[in-house]
Structure formats: C-alpha cells, structure tokens
Amino acid sequence: MKYIHIFSGHAQLAEGSDIHENYKYITVVAKVDVRNGTILDCEVPIYCRESGDFVAEILIGKNLSNDLDLIIAEIDSRMHSLSKWALISAVQTLQNRYAVYKKNNMHPW
C-alpha cells in the first residue's frame, strides 16, 4: 500500500507543566492515506493510553486537506489540559507536512 504514509508533527510543551518537565515536546504521529488526506490511525507517544485514545478518536477519519479547523475546534472544546495548545500546534505541523508532500508529489492515484 504505497499510498499509506506516516507523518508527524512536533511542538514544545508549556513550561512549568509536569509533562514539560519530563518530555519538553509533544509529537503526533499519524498514518495517512495520501490519495485523499484521511487520517487512518494516530498516536501521541507521551500521552497515557486514555489520552492518546481520546486524541485518536478526534483525529481518525478526519481529512488533513479539509478538516484542520474542525480538528482544532474539537481539541479546543473537548480537551482541558496544559498540553492542549502544544497538541494543536503539533497537529498544525502535521497538516503542513502533508500539504508540502502533496504539493511536491502529485500522483495520479
């Protein structure tokens, strides 16, 4: 399946938070169908399973070409943690990497 790719986005966590003291950065890793931008699976390695599963619930099935505003709004309204803004920034970086890939790799799927 040459059209399934892995993309990641990283962002610095808020200083002073307990998670920053241990990790400094947050990473979102997503398996994406590059033909249409759909997120098939994702993980946030530093989060506990419950939080990672929650983020996956928000992201899986969303489209990196069209749904960034929806993803950000859902994270903003449903997550209540100090790492929320870093997570949003990491997702934006993930989307940007996908956009650059699409721009540079026009395949006739």
Helices and strands as residue ranges (DSSP letters): E 4-12, H 18-23, E 25-33, E 38-43, H 49-59, H 68-78, H 84-104
